[in-house]
Amino acid sequence: MLLIPCPFCGPRAEIEFRCGGEAHIVRPADPATLDDAQWADHLYFRRNPKGVHHERWWHVHGCRRWFHLTRDTVSDRILAVYPVGSRSPLASREDER
């Protein structure tokens, strides 16, 4: 079982959380200008890397707050936990969209 360090409640079992998918997805500035393929790409296509990945997590059975987490998908090792709206302390500009 994965032990997730909630930045608000401290370490908790992963069953208390729900993963919200990839972090740092930026909504298009003018969605009305996108064609169907571009809009579908924005809504449905996400990276699924083997290695370091930035994710959104929701502490559904605790404080009910969202936060971001940087995790190695190979080892499940959590590398960083940080508030929504900020960059991962480990991220490079190319990693975040």
C-alpha positions as CSV (number, residue, x, y, z in Angstrom):
1,M,0.0,0.0,0.0
2,L,1.2,3.5,-0.9
3,L,1.6,5.9,2.0
4,I,0.7,9.4,0.8
5,P,2.0,12.4,2.7
6,C,-1.0,14.8,2.7
7,P,0.4,18.3,3.1
8,F,-2.6,19.2,5.4
9,C,-3.1,16.0,7.4
10,G,0.2,14.2,7.3
11,P,0.9,10.6,6.0
12,R,-2.2,8.5,5.2
13,A,-3.0,5.3,3.4
14,E,-3.7,5.6,-0.3
15,I,-7.2,4.3,0.2
16,E,-8.1,7.7,1.6
17,F,-7.2,9.4,-1.7
18,R,-8.3,9.6,-5.3
19,C,-5.9,10.4,-8.1
20,G,-7.1,13.3,-10.3
21,G,-4.7,12.5,-13.1
22,E,-1.9,14.6,-14.6
23,A,-1.1,17.9,-12.9
24,H,-0.4,21.2,-14.6
25,I,-2.9,20.9,-17.5
26,V,-3.6,24.4,-18.7
27,R,-6.9,25.2,-20.3
28,P,-6.6,26.8,-23.7
29,A,-6.9,30.6,-23.6
30,D,-9.6,30.6,-26.3
31,P,-11.3,27.2,-26.5
32,A,-13.8,28.4,-29.1
33,T,-10.9,28.6,-31.6
34,L,-10.0,24.9,-31.3
35,D,-11.3,22.4,-33.8
36,D,-12.8,19.1,-32.6
37,A,-9.4,17.2,-32.8
38,Q,-7.6,19.9,-30.8
39,W,-10.3,20.0,-28.1
40,A,-10.4,16.2,-27.9
41,D,-6.6,16.2,-27.5
42,H,-6.9,18.7,-24.6
43,L,-9.7,16.8,-22.8
44,Y,-8.6,13.2,-23.2
45,F,-5.0,12.7,-24.1
46,R,-2.5,12.7,-21.2
47,R,1.1,11.7,-20.9
48,N,1.6,8.3,-19.2
49,P,5.3,8.3,-18.6
50,K,7.4,5.6,-17.2
51,G,9.4,7.5,-14.5
52,V,8.8,10.9,-12.9
53,H,5.2,12.1,-13.2
54,H,3.3,15.1,-11.7
55,E,-0.2,14.2,-10.5
56,R,-3.2,15.8,-8.8
57,W,-4.6,14.0,-5.7
58,W,-7.7,14.6,-3.6
59,H,-7.9,13.6,0.1
60,V,-11.4,12.4,-0.2
61,H,-11.6,10.7,3.2
62,G,-9.7,13.3,5.1
63,C,-9.4,17.1,4.7
64,R,-11.1,16.9,1.2
65,R,-8.4,19.2,-0.3
66,W,-6.5,18.8,-3.6
67,F,-2.7,18.9,-3.8
68,H,0.0,17.9,-6.3
69,L,2.4,15.1,-6.0
70,T,5.5,14.2,-8.0
71,R,5.9,10.4,-8.1
72,D,8.2,7.9,-9.9
73,T,5.7,5.6,-11.6
74,V,8.3,2.8,-11.8
75,S,9.0,2.5,-8.0
76,D,5.9,4.4,-6.7
77,R,8.3,6.5,-4.7
78,I,6.9,10.0,-3.9
79,L,9.5,12.6,-4.6
80,A,7.6,15.8,-3.7
81,V,4.2,17.1,-2.4
82,Y,3.2,20.7,-3.1
83,P,0.1,22.9,-3.2
84,V,-2.1,23.3,-6.3
85,G,-1.1,26.4,-8.2
86,S,2.6,26.0,-7.7
87,R,5.4,24.2,-9.6
88,S,6.9,21.0,-8.4
89,P,10.1,21.7,-6.6
90,L,11.7,19.0,-8.9
91,A,10.1,20.1,-12.2
92,S,11.8,21.5,-15.2
93,R,9.8,23.9,-17.4
94,E,9.5,21.2,-20.1
95,D,7.8,18.7,-17.7
96,E,4.8,21.0,-17.1
97,R,2.3,22.0,-19.7
